[in-house]
Amino acid sequence: QVHLVESGGGLVQPGGSLRLTCEASGSIFGTNHMGWYRPGVGDRRELVATATDSGSTNYADSAKGRCTISRDNSKSSVYIQMNNLKPAATAVYYCYFLGTNPSFPLSAYWGQGVQVTVSS
């Protein structure tokens, strides 16, 4: 079992910045993807950004140029720096963990979500 704890959300004015943190604990087993998602159409969640333990990153087009994802593997943590925030970025952001150790089945976990509100 993997537990994800998110922090860093809150209220920010348009054009402002936030840095979200997600720390994983439990059965991490070394290799994994971690990242951030937000609600999409219907009940779906859409990618914001993800990063592998080896440093590969993937961004949604809407996040490019405004968001930077990074990891600290020693802390089993992933961060996302969000700059020049727009009101449309207002959402609950969910930390995502995908265990990719080939000795185990792929296992996905979600954090509880952290609120980001962009408003004057």
C-alpha positions, 0 to 999 in steps of 0.5 A: 500500500502506498500513501500519498500526502499532498500539501501546498495548495490554497488561494492565489491571485491570477498571475501568482504561483504555487508549489504543490508537494506530494510525499509517498510512503509505504510499499514504493519499491523504487521504480514508479511514476508520480505526478499530478492530475486534475478533474477533466470531463465528467468523472475523468481526471486529466494529466497535468504532469508526471515524472518517473523516478529516473527523471523523465517528465511528461506535461499536458499542453496546457501545463507547458510553460507554466508548470515544472514537475520535479522529484526528490527520490530520497524523500519519495516526493514529487513537486509541481511549481505552477506559475502565472496561474489563471482562474481556469487553473482552479481545481482540486489537484490529485497526486498520482503514484504508479508503481512500475517495479517489474516484479509486481503488478502495476499499482496506482494510487491517488492522494486525497487532493489539494485545492488550488483556487485562483481568484482576485 
